Amino acid sequence: MAVTIKDSYTEFDDIGVAFLSSQKLAQTFTASSSYTASGVSLKLKGASASAITGGIYATTAGKPSGAALATFSFNVTTSEAWLDMVSLSSSISLVKSTVYAIVIDNPAVTVDWYGDGEAGTNSYTTGAVFIDIGSGWVDLSSPNWIDQAFKIYGEAIVTLSDVVSFKRLVAVGNNEVWYEDI
């Protein structure tokens, strides 16, 4: 199976939200299907060229929680750009209708993460933006915040119910072959 975009928010990506090196920024999303996530892409710009790290996290009460399920690393530049997909440290299984968080951890430089410039419209209704300035996660989505642009790449999880099978009865005799689907 091919790796494709499984979840994303790219409708608006025109406003950068700056956050400092002592902060973490998160965008939650609700998995649209069950799949194995293997990569991520974000629209970022750094105050200077720098490597940044982050991860995909489980959530508790809608906020990022626990250790990263998988991590990633990007090299940001001083130009606003969608960064090429980077692989996650390990592929992870995401479950349909479950909320996860993409988190950028304490960048070395101020970073702009681009998102929805239509503040107050909440056009991405299955996620929210959170910031942690050292004292815990604070929801920035209400009343007039924006959602951050992202793409999650992966492959569908194939289950036994997805496999089509059939049985065929075959008989051979007198130089003839008989078969019947059962």
N, C-alpha and C positions, 0 to 999 in steps of 0.2 A: 504494500500500500504506500501511497505517496504522502509526504508531509505537506499539509496545507494549513491555511489559517483556520483555526477552529473557533476562536473567540477574538473579538476586536472591538475597538471604539476608535473610528477614524473620521467620523462625520465632520467634526470640527477639530482643527488642530492649529489654531491661529494665535493663541495666547500662551505665553510661557509663564509658568509659576516658578519663581525663583525660591530656592531654599538653600540654606547655609550648610557649611561643613559639619556643624554640630547637630544637624537635624536629619530626620528620616521622613520621606514622603511615600504615601501608599495610595494605590488605586485598587479598590475591590472590584470583582467581577463575579458574575454567576455563570458557572459552566453551562453552556447551551446544550451540551450532550456529554456522554461519558467518552473520554478519549485519553490517549497517552500523550502528554505534553512533552515536547522535546526542545522548544526554542521560544525566544521572545524578541520583539522589536519595539523600540520606543522612539518618540520624537524628542530629541534633547539638544541642548546647547550649553557649553561650559563657559565660565568666565575666562578660562584658559584651557588648553588641551590637557586632558587628564583621564586616567582610568577611574571608572566608578564600578561599584559592585552592588548587587541586590539579590533578591530572591523571590520565590513564590511561596507564600505562607498559607496555612490554614487560618481560619478565623474563629473567634468566639464572640458572640453577640455582634457580629458584623465587623469586628476590628481584627487586624492582624494579631496572631498569637503564636506562641511557641517558637521553635527553631524553624528555619527555612526548610521546606520540603525539597527544594533544589535551588541552587544559586546560579548567578550569571555575572558576566563582567563585560563592560563596554568601554571603548575609548571614545570620549566625547571630544568635539572640536569647538572652535569659537563660531561655527556656522550652524544656524538652525537646520536640522536635517533629521529625516527618518534614518535611524541607524540600521544597517543590515542585520538580519536575524542572527542572533548568537545562540549557540547551543546551551541548554541547561546542563549543570554539573552531572545530572542523572535524569533520565526520563521518569516522569511521575504520572500516575493514574489520577485523572480528575473525574469526579462523579457529577453527572447531570443534576442541575438545580442546586448545587452546593456552592457556597460563597468562598472565594479565595482572594488573596491580596498579592499584588505586585508591589514590592517595596524596594526603594533605593536607599541604601544604607550610608549615612554620614559621608557624603562625597568630600574629596580633598579640596575642591573648589566650589564656589557657588554654581549651581546647575539650574537651568530652566527646563522644566518638563512641560511640553506643550500639550494643550488640550482645548476644551470647548470655550470659545470666546463669547458665547451667548449666555452669560451669567444669568441665573435665575430661571432658565428654561428647563433645566434638568432633562435634556434630551436623551441621556444615557441613564435609564431608570433602574438598571440592575446592578449598579455599583455606586460607590461613594469615595470621596477623597479624605484621607486622614494625614495628619502631621504629628510627629513626636519630637518635641524640642527637649526631651530628656525627662519629662515627668509623666509619660504615658500618651496614648493615642487620643487625639482630639479630632472630632468629625468636622471637616470644613465644608461639607456639602450643603449645609442648610444655614441660612435660607438662600444665599446667592453665590455659591461657589461654582467652580467648574470641574468637569471630569477630565482626567488625563488620557491622552491618546496612547493606545497600546495595540499590539497584535500578539496572540499566543498561537504557536504552531504545534501541530501534532498529527497523530493518526488515530482513526477510529478504533475502538476496542471491538474486536470480533468475538461474539459469543456463540455458543452452540445453537441458539435459536436463530442466528443469522445464517447458518449453514443450511443450504438446501440439499436434501439427500433423497434418494429414491432407491427402491429395490427392484430387481429384475430377475425373474425366473428364466433360466436358460436350460434348454434340453437339446441334446445332439443325438441324432440317430439316422440311419439310412442316408448318409451324406446330406442331411438337412439340419438346419439350426432353427429351433423354435424359441421364442422369447415372449414373455408377457410382463408388463409392469404391474407390480403389486403394491 
